[in-house]
Amino acid sequence: MTYVYILRSSQTPERFYVGVTGDLRSRRKRHNAGEVSHTSKFAPWEIKTYVAFSDEGQARAFERYLKSGSGRAFAMKRL
């Protein structure tokens, strides 16, 4: 399975991060340990939502969509 996830900063709740991974638990630990440069300033992170895909290509396409303007609006309104 490939997961598309949205993290929300516990420290700064208006901050979100969208990513994709094959191991959701391990990836969240890396974000919270400060090992990911894009998220280290706003740790700790909590999982807001995630979606599991059996097809990695579809997961990556959904991640790209969520990072677009309309995708962000969709995520904030529905996820």
C-alpha positions as CSV (number, residue, x, y, z in Angstrom):
1,M,0.0,0.0,0.0
2,T,1.0,3.6,-0.6
3,Y,-0.4,6.3,1.6
4,V,-1.1,9.9,0.9
5,Y,-1.2,11.8,4.2
6,I,-1.9,15.2,5.6
7,L,-0.1,16.3,8.8
8,R,-1.0,19.2,11.0
9,S,1.5,20.9,13.2
10,S,0.6,20.6,16.9
11,Q,2.6,23.7,17.7
12,T,1.2,25.8,14.8
13,P,-2.2,24.3,13.9
14,E,-2.6,26.4,10.7
15,R,0.4,24.6,9.2
16,F,-0.2,21.5,7.2
17,Y,2.0,19.2,5.2
18,V,1.0,16.7,2.4
19,G,3.2,13.7,1.6
20,V,3.3,10.2,0.3
21,T,4.9,7.1,1.7
22,G,4.8,3.3,1.9
23,D,5.3,3.3,5.7
24,L,3.1,5.9,7.4
25,R,4.3,5.2,11.0
26,S,8.0,5.5,10.2
27,R,7.5,8.6,8.1
28,R,5.6,10.4,10.8
29,K,8.4,9.5,13.3
30,R,11.0,11.0,10.8
31,H,8.9,14.2,10.6
32,N,8.7,14.5,14.4
33,A,12.4,13.8,14.9
34,G,13.3,16.7,12.7
35,E,14.8,14.6,9.9
36,V,12.6,16.2,7.2
37,S,13.8,19.7,6.4
38,H,10.4,21.0,5.2
39,T,8.7,20.1,8.5
40,S,11.4,20.3,11.1
41,K,10.5,23.9,12.2
42,F,6.9,23.1,13.0
43,A,7.2,19.7,14.8
44,P,5.5,17.9,16.4
45,W,3.1,16.7,13.8
46,E,-0.1,14.8,14.1
47,I,-1.8,12.9,11.3
48,K,-4.9,14.8,10.2
49,T,-5.9,12.2,7.6
50,Y,-4.5,9.6,5.2
51,V,-5.7,7.7,2.2
52,A,-4.4,4.2,1.2
53,F,-3.8,3.4,-2.4
54,S,-3.0,0.0,-3.9
55,D,-1.5,1.8,-7.0
56,E,1.6,4.0,-6.3
57,G,0.9,6.1,-9.5
58,Q,-2.5,7.0,-8.3
59,A,-1.2,7.9,-4.9
60,R,1.4,10.2,-6.3
61,A,-1.2,11.8,-8.6
62,F,-3.5,12.4,-5.6
63,E,-0.6,13.9,-3.6
64,R,0.2,16.3,-6.5
65,Y,-3.5,17.3,-6.6
66,L,-3.6,18.0,-2.9
67,K,-0.6,20.3,-3.2
68,S,-2.3,22.3,-5.9
69,G,-4.6,25.3,-5.1
70,S,-7.8,23.5,-5.7
71,G,-6.5,20.4,-4.0
72,R,-5.7,22.4,-0.8
73,A,-9.2,23.9,-0.8
74,F,-10.7,20.4,-1.3
75,A,-8.6,19.0,1.6
76,M,-9.4,21.8,4.0
77,K,-13.1,21.6,3.3
78,R,-13.5,17.8,3.2
79,L,-10.6,15.9,4.8
